[in-house]
Amino acid sequence: MGFSDAPVHRLCLLALVLCAACGTTMPFTMPEQRLAPPPPGKTPAVSEATPHLVAYPGIAVAYVANVDGDVYHHRDLYYTYFDGSWFCAQALRGPWNYIEMKYVPSDLFRVRGHRPPSLR
């Protein structure tokens, strides 16, 4: 739940309390939470049909060299870091989904913001 969801949850709780106090019931569902990809224009733009993967020495992470932005490949998934959050996708063109930090492969923290030595 994000900070902006707090007012919605408070209203829902208030509605439930009021219905319970009045002895009435009403069908109630919580609003669906959707995970948003990075904003348009900030997602990786593919410059070729096939990703050009450049390996980092000693770890199972590759840098995708032919896209705009820092995109990494690890175990059949693509990852990118944008505006303080990680996103992953099964294909470079997306869809990109938010991923919690605890599920980000630890090797990605080691390489984020650094290109492989062969590209420096």
DAKA-V87554 format. One record per pair of residues at least 12 apart in sequence whose ideal C-beta (glycine too) atoms are under 8 Angstrom apart, sorted by sequence separation. I is the first residue (numbers start at 1). J is the second residue. D is the distance in whole Angstrom. If there is no record, write none. Layout:
i,j,d
I,J,D
I,J,D
This chain:
i,j,d
16,28,7
52,64,7
53,65,7
61,73,7
62,74,8
77,89,7
78,90,7
86,98,7
87,99,6
15,28,7
51,64,5
52,65,4
61,74,5
69,82,8
77,90,6
78,91,7
85,98,6
86,99,5
52,66,4
60,74,6
64,78,7
76,90,7
78,92,6
51,66,6
60,75,7
86,101,7
12,28,7
51,67,7
80,96,7
12,30,6
48,66,5
86,104,5
47,66,5
44,64,7
46,66,7
47,67,7
53,73,5
79,99,8
9,30,8
46,67,6
47,68,7
71,92,7
45,67,6
51,73,7
86,108,7
8,31,6
44,67,4
45,68,4
44,68,6
45,69,8
44,69,5
67,92,6
79,104,7
43,69,8
79,105,8
42,69,8
44,71,5
51,78,8
81,108,8
5,33,7
64,92,7
79,108,6
75,105,7
74,105,5
81,112,5
1,33,7
81,113,8
74,107,7
44,78,8
74,108,6
44,80,6
72,108,6
43,80,8
72,111,7
42,82,6
72,112,8
42,83,8
51,92,6
38,80,7
70,112,7
70,113,7
38,82,4
61,105,7
38,83,7
46,92,5
61,107,5
46,93,6
60,107,6
61,108,6
44,92,6
59,107,4
63,111,7
38,87,6
61,110,8
37,87,6
61,111,6
43,94,6
56,107,8
59,110,7
59,111,7
63,115,6
43,96,6
63,116,5
62,116,8
65,119,6
56,111,5
63,119,7
37,94,6
37,95,6
38,96,6
37,96,4
57,116,7
37,97,7
56,116,5
57,117,7
37,98,8
54,115,8
55,116,7
35,97,5
36,98,7
54,116,5
35,98,4
54,118,6
54,119,6
